[in-house]
Amino acid sequence: MLGKTLAKIDWFYPILAVVLIALSALGLFTLNSIFKGVNTASEFDPQVANTKIKIDGDNLNKAYSAVFDKQILRLEFTQ
């Protein structure tokens, strides 16, 4: 009886190993593709943005003063 049990091959573990190896290969391929995409997206080509930028100093100063130099309203509570 023991001879028949040992002669019979249990296919669960070899199939599990093959599936895990395939999934790990797929995961590595996916991560490699994602990191290549992030690396490509982070590269900046100065030829693309070859325009000259003009900054209006007066409007910039007005915006700065409107944000940082505004008066703070204080509320006084009386009883």
Residue pairs with C-beta under 8 A, 6 or more apart in sequence:
none
